[in-house]
Amino acid sequence: MRALVRETSLEPGDLVYPLFFNASLREPKPISTMPGIFQLPVSMAAAQAKEIVAKGVGGALLFGLPEKKDARGSSALDPDGPVPRAVAEMKSAAPDLLVITDVCVDEYTDHGHCGILRKRRGGEMEVDNDATLEVLAKMAVVHAKAGADVVAPSDMMDGRVAALRKALDLDGYESTALLSYAVKYASCFYGPFREAADCAPQFGDRAGYQMDPANGREALREAALDEAEGADMLMVKPALAYLDVIREVRKATTLPLGAYNVSGEYAMVHAAAAAKMIDLQRAIMEVLTSIRRAGADVILTYHALRAAEWLGA
């Protein structure tokens, strides 16, 4: 009876699995702060694609770690970079797999910020919003040419959805969808990700372009702007500390809504389970169900493969 009247459902197809492909690796490299998660060589992309499809997971989100970095993130535009190569391998091995690519230069810049830098009048460095848009637009086209079904800008630059949509359309990729990290907070819960993606800022922080955790109404403005610029899907990131924001954005839009169950949230659950404070399986399923209950249609989560196994059992 409980199953019959249950208000919130959770299926493997609701989940998206993030992956980190490192161009310098030949073997998987464990991420110390994220048990069970690895940086992967591109040679493993096909096998990963087949596993994701076999478990019924809804899609994959790809991040890339290049061999070389510079101030402008030039390697993000390399058609032979880790993400384009991994996309091609995954789509060849599993054509029906939905492949999403992260569009941001933080993994590709030597300073770790999400954009091109410029000097302010006082000599301090800041991210140049408009100069960054040009790089992001080119990066999205490179991913689309490799076969990405969806490109997902995570940089939080103003106007980037419109810039990406224009560039994709001009190159003939009108059907490539845009999943916007529309509501992305300047959160401490990204800590483990910065090891996974090797993208910790070398100075300052990202508060200048990511959102203040104290602001809720701002989330509605950010989501509305990205929807008006042509986003096909929206995302709230992180998820657990922002369930109220997920609910409010869900009420304000009819677009599909994703929520990113981020690295710090993943690490917390595993740390508590390792200390025998909580049951790992029950905690993971409760966390994912809460995100769905708040209003997310899609959950991007490092728990995806394990949760899919449990849901399919």
Helices and strands as residue ranges (DSSP letters): G 12-14, E 15-22, E 29-30, E 38-40, G 42-44, H 45-54, E 59-65, G 74-77, H 82-93, E 99-103, E 117-119, E 125-127, H 129-146, E 150-153, H 160-170, E 177-184, G 188-190, H 191-196, H 217-229, E 233-237, G 240-242, H 243-252, E 257-261, H 263-274, H 280-294, E 298-301, H 304-312
